[in-house]
Amino acid sequence: MGNNIKSLLITIISTLLIVACTDSYMGIEQVKTSSVKPEKITINEVISKSGALEIHFTLPKGNPDISQVVASYISKQGEKMEFKVSRYSSSILVEGFIGTDEITVELACIDNSGNKSEITEVKAAPLISPVELALRTMKVEAAFGGVKVEWKNSHANPFVIHVLTADTLQKGVVSLNEDLKQVIYSSDSVNTFAYIRPYSAIKQEFGFYVTDKWKNRTDTLISSLTPYKEELIDYNLVEAISFFNPTYYAGSRDYDTYAINPATGIQNDGNCHTSNYGPQKMFNGVITANDYYSYKFVKNLNDPDKSKQELEQNVYATFDLHLEARLSRVKIYPRTVISYTYNRSSVKRFRIWGTNDDNTDRWAKFPETWTLIGEYVGKEPVDRDNLTAEEIEYFNYNQEYTISEDNVNPDASPTATFRYMRLQLMESYNPLNAYYTINEFEMFGDIQQYF
């Protein structure tokens, strides 16, 4: 046994000595380098784009060592801007231009040894940049409590709109300074408007300029405007009233038995889970509770054939504001549990009806003696199953409806003033859900008088 072990060791040592004496190298292979520059690239086509040039090229033939193509230019701020693509690309997008003057772009290819070809120059004029287009198309107008700003961003380019407001440095000397709380970020081709609030209802100057990630900055648009008067309607003044017979029962109720007032033919207000979930809970200043909870009436509820049961989507709630106002906007705060976000009993479509003391038939005739103030539809996320943090934040805390602009009903009169309000809940995010929920219904407007 001992002799066998000795023989094995002698064999292993001999093998190692033989390998060590050969010319083979088992380490890292040395990379070969060259000092020969690659040939210049060939330009095939230049396509002018908004604030950019799309340059199509062909690499030198017969050179497999080329690794990348580099394009560069000097910006108006004096900085060198550089863009790179791999050898597998046939075009390069050079961005960050402002103005429509002819621009010189330098292109070169680089090989694996770091050798750079001679420069190929491209001279072309880009189209008007996204920031310039935004300023050129910008529209600023007075709005309730501030101003409304609109612009174009056809290709969804990212940029920032800066807001300047008047600042009195000393008596008789006014300057415009940036309001850092009012920065507007745009990267969307559809949502190209914003409201700047709150500002007093006095004539004042506002300024706007646009910047992008390339450090480009436009001129400043200055507008002199008087915002419309707007106040937050005090929820303590709003009173739920019972002229349309609201009920309180912890469960669904039959439409034919409970929904319609036999004397007037008007649909009653909704059936709430209990008095603790009644209409008044919409106006208590709490935005993160589990408050208003009202069942939809069910047609054929008592029919043993469940397939014949049908949810009536319309549910009403009626209030006395104890003031007369022209509404400017409203905000809905839903239940903040994630299962209610763009889902379940959260309100998606609703109407606001209004009337005042001059309407002596207001409790006996509806809707013919009432005014439809507006009808509104909630937004849909891109994908309900994969909500973004921004979509969740909007739905729970920023779900706002502008009374005039967001109204979808051509028969409505959004500028009408009223004292009494009837909410008509028309659709939940899940229409098959048997009830509606709202935490808070917040209102803003121009208050005419108090009662």
Residue pairs with C-beta under 8 A, 6 or more apart in sequence:
33 113
34 65
34 111
34 113
34 115
35 113
35 115
36 115
37 115
37 116
37 117
37 118
38 60
38 63
38 65
38 66
38 109
38 110
38 111
38 115
38 116
38 117
39 60
39 63
39 117
40 60
40 108
40 109
40 117
40 118
40 119
40 120
41 57
41 58
41 59
41 60
41 69
41 107
41 108
41 109
41 117
41 120
42 57
42 58
42 60
42 120
43 55
43 56
43 57
43 107
43 120
43 122
44 56
44 57
44 58
45 55
45 56
46 53
46 54
46 55
46 56
46 122
46 124
47 53
47 54
47 55
47 56
48 124
48 125
48 126
48 127
49 93
49 126
49 127
50 126
50 127
50 128
50 129
50 130
50 133
50 154
50 155
50 157
51 95
51 96
51 97
51 98
51 126
51 127
51 128
51 129
51 130
51 131
51 132
51 157
51 212
51 216
52 93
52 94
52 95
52 96
52 97
52 126
53 93
53 94
53 97
53 103
53 105
53 122
53 124
53 126
54 91
54 92
54 93
54 94
55 71
55 91
55 92
55 93
55 94
55 105
55 107
55 122
56 90
56 91
57 69
57 90
57 91
57 92
57 107
57 120
58 90
59 66
59 69
59 87
59 109
60 66
60 109
60 117
63 111
65 111
65 112
65 113
66 87
66 109
66 110
66 111
66 112
67 86
67 87
67 110
67 111
67 112
68 84
68 85
68 86
68 87
68 109
68 110
69 84
69 85
69 86
69 87
69 89
69 92
69 107
69 108
69 109
69 110
70 82
70 83
70 84
70 107
70 108
70 109
70 110
70 116
71 82
71 83
71 84
71 92
71 94
71 105
71 106
71 107
72 80
72 81
72 82
72 83
72 105
72 106
73 80
73 81
73 94
73 103
73 104
73 105
73 106
74 80
74 81
75 81
75 96
75 214
75 215
75 216
76 98
76 99
76 216
77 215
79 215
81 94
81 96
81 214
83 92
83 93
83 94
83 95
84 92
85 91
85 92
87 109
92 107
94 105
95 214
96 212
96 213
96 214
96 216
97 103
97 126
97 129
98 129
98 131
98 132
98 214
98 216
98 218
99 126
99 129
99 132
100 125
100 126
100 127
100 128
101 125
102 123
102 124
102 125
103 123
103 124
103 125
103 126
104 121
104 122
104 123
105 121
105 122
105 123
105 124
106 119
106 120
106 121
106 122
107 119
107 120
107 121
107 122
108 116
108 117
108 118
108 119
108 120
109 116
109 117
110 116
110 117
128 136
129 212
129 216
130 153
130 155
130 157
130 159
130 212
131 159
131 210
131 211
131 212
131 216
131 217
131 218
132 210
132 218
133 152
133 153
133 154
134 151
134 152
134 153
134 159
134 161
134 186
134 210
134 218
135 151
135 208
135 209
135 210
135 218
135 219
135 221
137 150
137 151
137 152
138 149
138 150
138 151
138 208
138 221
139 149
139 150
139 151
140 147
140 148
140 149
140 150
140 206
140 208
140 221
140 223
140 225
141 147
141 148
141 225
142 148
142 225
142 226
142 227
142 228
143 195
143 197
143 227
143 228
143 328
144 227
144 228
144 229
144 230
144 328
144 329
144 444
144 445
144 446
145 195
145 197
145 198
145 199
145 227
145 228
145 229
145 230
145 328
145 444
146 195
146 196
146 197
146 198
146 199
146 227
146 230
147 195
147 196
147 199
147 206
147 223
147 225
147 227
148 193
148 194
148 195
148 196
149 161
149 184
149 193
149 194
149 195
149 196
149 208
150 192
150 193
151 161
151 186
151 192
151 193
152 192
153 159
153 186
153 187
153 188
153 189
153 192
154 189
155 189
156 187
156 188
156 189
157 186
157 187
157 212
158 185
158 186
158 187
158 212
158 213
159 186
159 187
159 210
159 211
159 212
159 213
160 183
160 184
160 185
160 186
160 210
160 211
160 212
161 183
161 184
161 185
161 186
161 194
161 208
161 209
161 210
162 178
162 183
162 184
162 208
162 209
162 210
162 211
163 178
163 179
163 182
163 183
163 184
163 196
163 206
163 207
163 208
164 176
164 177
164 178
164 179
164 206
164 207
164 208
164 209
164 220
164 222
165 176
165 177
165 179
165 182
165 199
165 204
165 205
165 206
165 207
166 174
166 175
166 176
166 204
166 205
166 206
167 174
167 175
167 176
167 177
168 174
169 175
174 205
176 205
176 207
176 220
176 222
182 196
184 194
184 196
186 192
195 402
196 206
197 230
198 230
199 227
200 227
201 226
201 227
201 228
201 229
201 230
202 226
202 227
203 224
203 225
203 226
204 224
204 225
204 226
204 227
205 222
205 223
205 224
206 222
206 223
206 224
206 225
207 220
207 221
207 222
207 223
208 220
208 221
208 223
209 217
209 218
209 219
209 220
209 221
210 217
210 218
211 217
211 218
228 328
228 446
229 446
230 328
230 444
230 445
230 446
231 444
231 445
231 446
231 447
232 442
232 443
232 444
233 321
233 323
233 325
233 442
233 443
233 444
233 445
233 447
235 283
235 284
235 285
235 440
235 442
236 283
237 321
237 322
237 323
237 450
238 283
238 319
238 320
238 321
238 322
239 280
239 319
239 320
239 322
240 246
240 278
240 279
240 280
240 282
240 283
240 317
240 318
240 319
241 318
241 319
241 320
241 420
242 269
242 318
243 318
243 362
243 363
244 261
244 266
244 267
244 268
244 269
244 316
244 318
244 363
244 366
244 422
245 261
245 268
245 269
246 268
246 269
246 270
246 271
246 272
246 278
246 279
246 317
246 318
247 253
247 258
247 268
247 269
247 270
247 271
247 272
248 271
248 272
248 273
248 274
248 275
248 278
249 271
249 295
250 273
250 274
251 295
252 271
252 295
252 296
252 297
252 298
252 301
252 434
253 259
253 271
253 295
253 297
253 298
253 301
254 297
254 298
254 299
254 300
254 301
254 302
255 297
255 298
255 299
255 300
255 301
255 312
256 299
258 268
258 271
258 297
259 267
259 268
259 297
259 312
260 266
260 267
260 268
261 267
261 268
264 363
264 364
264 365
264 366
266 364
266 365
266 366
267 314
267 316
268 316
269 279
269 315
269 316
269 317
269 318
270 279
270 294
270 295
270 296
270 315
270 316
270 317
270 425
270 436
271 294
271 295
271 297
272 278
272 279
272 292
272 293
272 294
272 295
273 293
273 294
273 295
273 435
277 290
277 291
277 292
277 293
277 294
278 292
279 292
279 294
279 317
279 318
279 319
281 289
281 291
281 292
282 291
282 292
282 317
282 438
282 439
282 440
282 441
283 319
283 440
283 441
284 291
284 440
285 440
286 439
286 440
287 333
287 397
287 439
287 440
287 442
288 333
288 336
288 439
289 439
290 335
290 437
290 439
291 437
291 438
291 439
291 440
292 317
292 436
292 437
292 438
292 439
293 345
293 435
293 436
293 437
294 315
294 317
294 425
294 435
294 436
295 315
295 434
295 435
296 311
296 312
296 313
296 315
296 434
296 435
296 436
297 311
297 312
297 315
298 309
298 310
298 311
298 312
298 434
299 309
299 310
299 311
299 312
300 308
300 309
300 310
301 309
303 309
311 431
311 432
311 434
313 425
313 426
313 427
313 428
313 431
314 424
314 425
314 426
315 424
315 425
315 436
316 422
316 423
316 424
316 425
317 422
317 423
317 425
318 420
318 421
318 422
318 423
319 420
319 421
319 422
319 423
320 419
320 420
321 418
321 419
321 420
321 421
322 419
322 450
322 451
323 419
323 447
323 448
323 449
323 450
323 451
324 356
324 417
324 418
324 419
324 447
324 448
324 449
324 451
325 417
325 418
325 443
325 445
325 446
325 447
325 448
326 415
326 416
326 417
326 445
326 446
326 448
327 352
327 373
327 403
327 414
327 443
327 444
327 445
328 402
328 403
328 444
328 445
328 446
329 400
329 401
329 402
329 403
329 443
329 444
329 445
330 352
330 376
330 400
330 401
330 403
330 441
330 442
330 443
330 444
331 398
331 399
331 400
331 401
331 440
331 441
331 442
332 347
332 378
332 399
332 401
332 438
332 440
332 441
332 442
333 396
333 397
333 399
333 438
333 439
333 440
333 441
333 442
334 340
334 341
334 346
334 347
334 395
334 396
334 399
334 437
334 438
334 439
335 345
335 346
335 437
335 439
336 396
336 439
338 392
340 346
340 437
341 387
341 392
341 395
341 396
342 378
342 380
342 381
342 384
342 387
342 391
342 395
342 429
343 384
343 429
343 430
344 428
344 429
344 430
344 433
344 437
345 428
345 429
345 430
345 433
345 435
345 436
345 437
346 378
346 395
346 428
346 429
346 437
347 378
347 425
347 427
347 428
347 429
347 436
347 437
347 438
348 377
348 378
348 427
348 428
348 429
349 375
349 376
349 377
349 378
349 425
349 426
349 427
350 375
350 376
350 423
350 424
350 425
350 426
351 372
351 373
351 374
351 375
351 376
351 409
351 423
351 424
351 426
352 372
352 373
352 374
352 376
352 403
352 421
352 422
352 423
352 424
353 366
353 367
353 370
353 371
353 372
353 373
353 421
353 422
353 423
353 424
354 370
354 371
354 373
354 416
354 417
354 418
354 419
354 420
354 421
354 422
355 362
355 369
355 370
355 371
355 418
355 419
355 420
356 417
356 418
356 419
356 420
357 419
359 369
359 370
361 369
362 369
362 370
362 420
366 422
370 422
371 413
371 416
371 418
372 409
372 411
372 412
372 413
373 403
373 412
373 413
373 414
373 416
373 418
374 401
374 403
374 404
374 406
374 407
374 409
374 412
374 414
375 407
375 408
375 409
375 412
375 426
376 401
376 406
376 407
376 408
377 408
378 399
378 429
379 394
379 395
379 399
381 387
381 388
381 391
381 395
382 388
382 391
403 414
403 445
404 414
404 415
407 414
417 448
419 451
423 441
425 436
428 435
428 436
